[in-house]
Structure formats: structure tokens, C-alpha cells
Amino acid sequence: MCPLFICEMDVTPLITTLKLLWRAIRFAVRIVRYAITLLIFVMLIQRSTVPIGRDHNAIAIITRDYHFNFVAWELDALRTKVGQFFWGVHPFMNEADRAQFVRDYMADVARVQQLEAQITRIFVDPDVADPQVESATLRAERDALRDDLNNRQPLAESILEGQVAAVLVDLGFGFHGQLLPPMAAHFSQTPNALVVSPRDKINIEVLINLEGMTIDQITALEEQVDRERDVSSLIVGIGGIAIYPAMILETSSIPFAVDTIAHEWLHHYLFAYPLGYQFTFDGDTRTINETTANIFGQEVGRLVLERYYPDLVPPQPSSEPLDDAPSSPPAAPDLDAFDFGLAMHETRTTVDEMLADGRVEEAETYMEERRRLFVENGFQIRKLNQAYFAFFGGYQSGEPGAGGADPTGAAIRGILDASPSLQAWIVTMRSITTREELLKICERMCKNQDIHANLIEKQL
């Protein structure tokens, strides 16, 4: 029995006060963790672009009207994260409601993208006399839906962050149940990247982030940089940037979102280890770092889908025959089908040979011929040059392509296959900063994996 005055007391205000106090304590702890993480990043990040030099300064001046404003973006992202943590409702939602909220949000993002495409077609159609009037209804629907999405975006981000973080903690990346560094990602229109390579070799010498631009602005700026600096340049869109919170390209694809969130989180994690804090654009570390993050995002993304969005998991080819499989042999593969990976691999290796021999102009003519071949086969590559290979060659997943004969991707995948867990693989990878060290470790760990051993044999 309880005393009468306690039994008759209305404890609702007390419970509400305790809940608010608990949330305030959690908020303070999160702020401290964010502050510590940001401090570590400031201490460890050596630079966000290639070291300033003559070419960098000159190109920065040429592109000064298009530089992306990271300070404004960071302040807005932090404001959103603080508000969502303190007033967000995701801790009080069950998993089914969280997953459905994300699905609905992504479906509306897809609708906005469809509306944008319809509006664009109206404005480029020469037969439309007044595109403003013709597109008025579509623009009104787009704007209303965009306002609604802006209100729902912070909650969608928090749910996806929590889902990816939960998988990572279960994989062994947590500390007393908490993910370190804390998961933080923010959807937005990511900037473009201006990649600059010398003409006589494939290497990133300058990389500058630019705001969104039209295709005619992009082409004109590339031509100006190439002409004034005698270099090879390319402006490309990017899916994410590992600032804090991570900048993630707005998407209607849940698989892309969870893959990219995990990819960028690994960049945050690696800042505390040699593979992260020794990152340079012109060395082996970039290729090793980006390739590791690429594979990591794919692996973790699939686990997130399996747990929260099982219907979105892409099918994997099975080595076991189906019980109801037809008795007739499978159809022979189409030997005339265009293989993008092998064609790009051949292109890169040929270009490497030409540049090594000093045949720069011949290599550039060859790359344009190959670009036309890719376009004829349905691959809309706007520009194929040294800068293209310098950028995309850094994202290898063990398959032939822009990396050419570089065995980095295959070696990293081989170490993963030989590791007892994803977390053990990252522990191995986080201290590897050179291709020589990578190949030696893979040679030791991947002895039974012929596909990787054959690639490595060419380099040793």
C-alpha cells in the first residue's frame, strides 16, 4: 500500500519533466561527442584539396565564381541535426513505422524528380509558346511537394542514420553500444568536382568543389582551364562528401542512400588511422581509401537492406541448381555483346602505354575515338580524358574498368574475402597506405585466390 497523498498524486507532469530532463542530458552528451569529433577532424584533416601551388592558385582564380560555399552548408546541416536530435520523434517510432516513413519519403522524392523532368521538357520544347503558363500546374505541385519534403527530410535522415549505425554496431564498430565516430549524414544537392590532371600522365593535381552548373557552363569552364593551363580537366557530379555531417546526394533510392551513408561514415572512421590521415590526391592512399570505402558501402548497404528493406535486396547469382530448373542447357552467351568493363580496361591500359611513351596527342585522339565507341553502345560518356581516368580510376571494386592494370581493387577485395569478418578487414586496411604494402599483405592472405594472385603477379 502507498501513502494516500502519493496514491492520489497526478504523476503525469513529473514523468513529462523526467523525460525532458533525460532528453536534455542525451542532447548534451551528443553535442559533446559532436564537438570532440569535429575537433579531431580539424586536427587530422590535412587538406580538403590538393596542396596549394601555382596550378591550384591559377585554377582557383579561373573558377572563383563557382566555388561551393561549404561554411553556409555546414551551418545549415548542423542546425538541422541539432533540431532533429532535440525535437525529433524517431526514438518513439517502431521499426515498421520508421521503414515506411523512409519509403514514403523516397517515393515523394522520386515524384519531385519526375516533375522536374517534365518541366524541363516543356521549357526546352520549341513548340511550346509559353512554357511558364504550360508548366504552371506542374510547378505548383513540385513546389508544394518540395516544401513538404523539406519538413520531412530531417526525420528521414535520422531514421536512415540509425539503421546504418545499428548494423555497424552489430558488426563490431561500436564502443559500449555507441558508434564512434557518431553517424551523421545530410541530404542535399552535392557540389560538382573539378578534376585536373596533367596531359602527360594520369594523376589528380587539382580538385576543387564547385556549385551546381548548367552543361554549357561546365563545358565552357573546362575549355578555359584546359586552354589557359595546358591540362586535362573534367567536371563531374559526386554522390557524397565526407565532411561532417556527411553530405549525401539527394536520392529517391534507399539502396543508394544506405550504401553512400556507410561509405562516407568509413571515411570519418579512417580519419583516425593512417589510411585516412595520410590521404593525398596524388598518391596510393586515395585509391586504397576510396576503393575500401566503395566496397565497404556495398557490403554494409546490403546488410541494412536485408534487415530493414528485404524486398529491395538485389538478387545474388546462386551456384546451386534450382529444383525446377529446365533440363536443357543454358543459352550460349552473346559473344558480340558490348562489355563496358573490359572495353574501359582496354582503353585505360592502352592510354597508359601511350603516355609512358610520350605520345600524348595520340593518346588523346585515341580516347576520343573510344568515347564515341562507348556512346554508340549506349554509355553516355561526355568526356574521356586523363582527368576522367584520374578520378574514376580511384574507385575500384576488383572489376576491370577505369583502373586499367592497377591491381588495387582486386587486392582489396581479396583481403576482404580472406578476412574472418568485415570489421577484421577494416582493421587490416586502415593501416595500409601504399600499393606495395597492399600487395604484400594480399599475397600473404590471398594465396588460394587465383584471380587476385594473377593480378598481383604482374606487379611483383
C-alpha positions in Angstrom: 0.0 0.0 0.0 1.2 3.5 -0.7 0.5 6.7 1.4 -2.7 8.3 0.4 -1.1 11.6 -0.8 1.1 9.6 -3.2 -1.6 7.4 -4.5 -3.8 10.5 -5.3 -0.9 12.5 -6.8 -1.0 13.2 -10.6 2.4 12.0 -11.6 2.0 12.9 -15.3 3.8 16.3 -15.0 6.6 14.6 -13.1 7.0 11.9 -15.8 7.0 14.6 -18.5 9.6 16.6 -16.7 11.8 13.5 -16.3 11.5 12.7 -20.0 12.5 16.2 -20.9 15.4 16.1 -18.5 16.6 12.8 -19.9 16.4 14.1 -23.5 18.3 17.2 -22.4 21.1 15.0 -20.9 21.2 12.9 -24.1 21.3 16.1 -26.2 24.2 17.5 -24.1 26.1 14.2 -24.4 25.6 14.2 -28.2 26.8 17.8 -28.5 30.0 16.9 -26.6 30.5 13.9 -28.9 30.0 16.0 -32.0 32.4 18.7 -30.7 35.0 16.1 -29.9 34.6 14.5 -33.4 34.8 17.9 -35.1 37.9 18.8 -33.1 39.6 15.5 -34.1 38.7 16.2 -37.8 40.2 19.6 -37.6 43.4 18.2 -36.1 43.7 15.3 -38.5 42.4 16.6 -41.9 45.5 17.8 -43.7 43.6 19.5 -46.5 40.3 19.4 -48.5 42.1 19.9 -51.8 45.5 19.3 -53.3 48.2 21.4 -51.7 48.2 25.0 -52.9 50.6 25.6 -55.6 50.9 27.6 -58.9 48.4 25.5 -60.8 46.0 25.3 -57.9 46.0 29.1 -57.4 45.7 29.8 -61.1 42.8 27.4 -61.5 41.1 28.7 -58.3 41.1 32.1 -59.8 39.6 30.9 -63.1 36.8 29.1 -61.2 36.3 31.7 -58.4 32.7 32.5 -59.5 31.6 28.9 -59.0 33.2 27.8 -55.7 30.9 25.9 -53.4 30.1 27.6 -50.0 30.9 24.9 -47.5 30.6 27.2 -44.5 27.0 28.0 -45.2 26.2 24.4 -45.9 27.8 23.2 -42.7 25.9 25.7 -40.5 22.6 24.7 -42.1 23.4 21.0 -41.7 24.4 21.3 -38.1 21.3 23.4 -37.3 19.2 20.6 -38.8 21.0 17.9 -36.9 20.7 19.7 -33.5 17.0 20.3 -34.1 16.2 16.8 -35.1 18.1 15.3 -32.1 16.3 17.5 -29.6 12.8 17.5 -31.1 12.9 14.5 -33.3 10.3 11.8 -32.9 12.2 8.9 -34.4 13.2 7.4 -31.0 9.4 6.9 -30.3 8.7 5.1 -33.6 8.8 1.4 -34.1 10.9 -0.1 -36.8 8.0 -0.8 -39.2 6.8 2.8 -39.0 10.4 4.1 -39.5 10.9 2.0 -42.6 7.5 3.0 -44.0 8.3 6.7 -43.4 11.5 6.4 -45.4 9.7 4.5 -48.2 7.1 7.3 -48.4 9.7 10.0 -48.3 11.7 8.4 -51.1 8.6 7.9 -53.2 7.9 11.6 -53.0 11.5 12.5 -53.9 11.0 10.4 -57.0 7.8 12.2 -57.8 9.6 15.6 -57.5 12.3 14.3 -59.8 9.7 13.2 -62.3 8.0 16.7 -62.1 11.4 18.4 -62.7 12.0 16.3 -65.8 8.5 17.1 -67.1 9.0 20.8 -66.5 12.4 20.7 -68.2 11.0 19.1 -71.3 8.4 21.8 -71.5 11.0 24.6 -71.3 13.2 23.0 -74.0 10.4 22.2 -76.4 10.5 24.8 -79.2 6.8 24.2 -80.0 5.6 25.4 -76.6 4.8 29.1 -77.0 4.6 30.0 -73.2 6.5 27.4 -71.0 5.6 29.4 -67.9 1.9 29.0 -68.4 2.2 25.5 -69.8 4.2 24.3 -66.7 2.3 26.3 -64.1 0.3 23.3 -62.7 3.4 21.1 -62.6 5.5 23.7 -60.9 2.8 24.3 -58.3 2.7 20.6 -57.5 6.5 20.5 -57.4 6.9 23.4 -55.1 4.2 22.2 -52.6 5.8 18.7 -52.6 9.3 20.2 -52.2 8.1 22.2 -49.1 6.7 19.1 -47.6 9.8 17.1 -48.3 12.0 19.8 -46.6 9.9 19.3 -43.5 10.2 15.5 -43.5 13.9 15.3 -44.6 15.5 15.6 -41.1 13.4 12.7 -39.8 14.1 10.5 -42.9 17.9 11.2 -42.4 17.7 10.3 -38.7 16.0 7.0 -39.4 18.5 6.0 -42.1 21.4 7.1 -39.8 20.0 4.9 -37.0 19.5 1.9 -39.3 23.0 2.0 -40.7 24.5 2.7 -37.3 22.7 -0.3 -35.8 24.2 -2.6 -38.4 27.7 -1.1 -37.9 27.5 -1.6 -34.1 26.5 -5.2 -34.6 29.4 -5.7 -37.0 31.8 -4.6 -34.1 32.3 -0.9 -34.8 30.6 0.2 -31.6 32.1 1.2 -28.3 29.8 0.2 -25.4 26.9 0.2 -27.8 27.8 3.6 -29.3 29.1 4.1 -32.8 32.3 6.1 -33.0 32.5 8.4 -34.7 28.8 9.2 -34.4 26.8 8.7 -37.5 25.7 12.0 -39.2 24.5 12.5 -42.8 22.6 15.2 -44.6 20.9 15.0 -47.9 21.4 17.9 -50.4 22.4 18.7 -53.9 26.1 17.9 -53.7 28.6 20.1 -55.5 30.5 19.2 -58.7 34.1 18.3 -58.6 36.6 19.9 -61.0 39.3 17.3 -61.5 42.6 18.5 -63.2 45.3 16.1 -64.4 48.5 16.7 -66.4 48.2 15.8 -70.0 51.3 13.6 -70.0 50.2 11.4 -67.1 47.1 10.3 -65.2 47.1 11.9 -61.8 44.9 14.3 -59.8 46.8 17.5 -59.3 43.9 19.8 -58.5 40.5 19.1 -57.2 38.1 21.9 -56.4 34.4 21.6 -55.4 32.1 23.8 -57.5 28.4 24.7 -57.1 25.8 23.3 -59.5 26.2 24.5 -63.1 24.5 24.1 -66.4 26.1 21.9 -69.1 27.1 24.9 -71.1 28.8 26.5 -68.1 30.6 23.2 -67.4 31.9 22.8 -70.9 33.0 26.5 -71.2 34.9 26.3 -67.8 36.6 23.0 -68.8 37.7 24.5 -72.1 39.0 27.6 -70.3 41.0 25.6 -67.8 42.5 23.3 -70.5 43.4 26.2 -72.7 45.0 28.5 -70.1 46.8 25.8 -68.1 47.5 23.2 -70.8 46.0 20.5 -68.6 43.2 17.9 -68.8 40.1 18.8 -66.8 36.7 17.2 -66.1 33.8 18.4 -64.0 31.8 15.5 -62.5 29.0 15.1 -60.1 29.6 13.3 -56.9 27.4 11.2 -54.6 28.8 12.3 -51.3 31.5 14.2 -49.4 32.9 13.1 -46.1 32.6 16.5 -44.3 30.7 16.3 -41.0 27.8 15.7 -41.2 28.4 13.7 -44.4 27.0 15.4 -47.5 24.8 12.9 -49.4 23.3 13.5 -52.8 19.5 13.7 -52.6 18.1 10.5 -53.9 14.9 8.5 -54.3 16.9 5.2 -53.9 17.1 3.6 -50.5 19.9 1.3 -51.6 22.0 4.2 -52.9 21.3 6.2 -49.6 22.4 3.4 -47.2 25.4 2.5 -49.4 26.6 6.1 -49.5 25.9 6.8 -45.8 28.1 3.8 -44.9 30.7 4.8 -47.5 31.1 8.3 -46.0 31.0 7.1 -42.4 34.0 4.9 -43.2 35.9 8.0 -44.4 35.1 9.6 -41.0 36.3 6.5 -39.2 39.5 6.3 -41.2 40.5 9.9 -40.2 41.9 8.4 -37.0 44.1 5.9 -38.9 47.0 6.1 -41.4 44.8 5.3 -44.4 42.7 8.4 -43.5 45.0 11.0 -42.1 47.7 10.3 -44.7 45.2 10.7 -47.6 46.6 12.5 -50.6 45.1 13.1 -54.0 48.3 12.2 -55.8 49.4 9.0 -54.0 48.3 5.5 -53.5 46.3 6.3 -50.4 43.4 7.9 -52.3 42.8 4.8 -54.5 43.1 2.5 -51.5 40.9 4.7 -49.3 38.2 5.3 -51.8 38.1 1.7 -53.0 37.9 0.4 -49.5 35.0 2.8 -48.8 33.3 1.8 -52.0 33.4 -1.9 -51.2 32.5 -1.2 -47.5 29.4 0.8 -48.5 28.3 -2.0 -50.8 28.7 -4.7 -48.1 27.1 -2.7 -45.3 24.4 -1.3 -47.6 23.3 -4.8 -48.4 23.1 -5.8 -44.7 21.0 -2.8 -44.0 18.6 -3.7 -46.8 18.4 -7.3 -45.6 17.4 -6.1 -42.1 15.0 -3.2 -42.8 14.1 -3.3 -46.5 14.4 -7.0 -47.6 12.3 -6.6 -50.7 15.0 -4.1 -52.0 17.9 -6.5 -51.7 19.3 -7.2 -55.2 19.4 -10.9 -56.1 22.7 -12.7 -56.0 23.5 -15.4 -58.5 23.3 -18.8 -57.0 25.8 -21.6 -57.6 23.2 -24.2 -56.6 20.9 -25.6 -59.4 17.2 -24.9 -58.9 14.9 -27.9 -58.3 12.6 -26.8 -61.1 15.4 -25.8 -63.5 14.9 -26.9 -67.1 16.9 -29.9 -68.3 18.0 -28.2 -71.4 21.4 -26.5 -71.3 21.5 -22.7 -70.8 21.7 -20.5 -73.9 25.2 -19.6 -75.0 26.4 -16.2 -74.0 26.3 -13.4 -76.7 29.9 -13.1 -77.7 29.1 -9.9 -79.6 27.6 -8.1 -76.6 29.5 -5.0 -75.6 31.3 -5.4 -72.3 31.8 -1.9 -70.8 34.2 -3.1 -68.1 36.6 -4.9 -70.4 36.4 -2.1 -73.0 37.2 0.5 -70.4 40.0 -1.7 -69.1 41.5 -2.0 -72.6 41.2 1.8 -73.1 43.0 2.6 -69.8 45.8 0.2 -70.4 46.4 1.4 -73.9 46.4 5.1 -72.8 48.9 4.3 -70.0 51.2 2.7 -72.6 50.9 5.7 -75.0 51.5 8.3 -72.2 54.5 6.3 -71.0 56.0 6.5 -74.5 55.3 10.3 -74.6 52.6 10.0 -77.3 50.2 12.5 -75.6 48.3 13.8 -78.6 47.9 10.2 -80.0 46.5 9.1 -76.6 44.0 12.0 -76.6 42.9 11.2 -80.1 42.5 7.5 -79.1 40.5 8.4 -76.0 38.0 10.5 -78.2 37.6 7.5 -80.6 36.9 5.2 -77.7 34.4 7.7 -76.2 32.5 7.6 -79.4 32.5 3.8 -79.2 31.0 3.9 -75.7 28.3 6.3 -76.8 27.4 4.2 -79.8 26.9 1.3 -77.3 24.6 3.3 -75.0 27.1 4.6 -72.5 26.8 8.4 -72.5 30.3 9.5 -71.5 30.5 13.2 -72.2 34.3 13.5 -72.0 37.0 10.8 -71.8 40.4 12.1 -70.9 43.3 11.9 -68.4 41.2 13.6 -65.7 38.4 11.0 -66.2 40.8 8.2 -65.5 42.5 10.0 -62.7 39.1 10.4 -60.9 37.2 7.2 -61.7 40.3 5.1 -61.5 40.4 5.7 -57.8 37.1 3.8 -57.3 37.9 0.2 -57.9 35.9 -2.8 -56.8 38.0 -5.6 -58.2 36.4 -5.5 -61.7 38.1 -4.3 -64.9 37.5 -0.7 -65.8 38.9 2.8 -65.3 41.7 1.4 -63.1 43.3 -0.4 -66.0 46.0 -2.9 -65.0 46.1 -1.5 -61.4 45.6 -4.5 -59.1 44.5 -2.3 -56.1 40.8 -3.1 -56.3 41.3 -6.9 -56.7 43.8 -6.9 -53.9 41.5 -5.1 -51.5 38.6 -7.5 -52.4 40.9 -10.4 -51.9 41.9 -9.3 -48.4 38.1 -8.9 -47.6 37.4 -12.4 -48.9 40.3 -13.8 -46.7 39.2 -11.9 -43.6 37.0 -13.5 -40.9 34.7 -10.5 -40.7 34.0 -7.1 -42.2 35.4 -5.4 -39.1 38.6 -7.5 -39.2 39.0 -6.5 -42.9 38.8 -2.8 -42.0 41.3 -3.3 -39.1 43.7 -4.7 -41.7 43.0 -2.0 -44.3 43.1 1.1 -42.0 46.9 1.0 -41.7 47.8 0.3 -45.4 48.8 3.4 -47.3 50.9 2.2 -50.2 50.3 -0.2 -53.1 53.4 -2.1 -52.3 52.3 -2.8 -48.8 48.8 -3.7 -50.0 50.1 -6.3 -52.5 52.4 -7.9 -49.9 49.6 -8.3 -47.4 47.3 -9.7 -50.1 50.0 -12.0 -51.3 50.2 -13.4 -47.8 46.4 -13.6 -47.2 45.1 -14.4 -50.6 47.2 -17.5 -51.6 44.1 -19.5 -52.5 42.5 -16.8 -54.7 43.9 -17.2 -58.2 42.1 -14.2 -59.7 43.8 -11.8 -57.2 47.2 -13.7 -57.3 47.3 -13.4 -61.1 46.8 -9.6 -61.0 49.4 -9.2 -58.2 51.9 -11.4 -60.0 52.1 -8.7 -62.8 53.2 -6.1 -60.3 55.8 -8.2 -58.2 
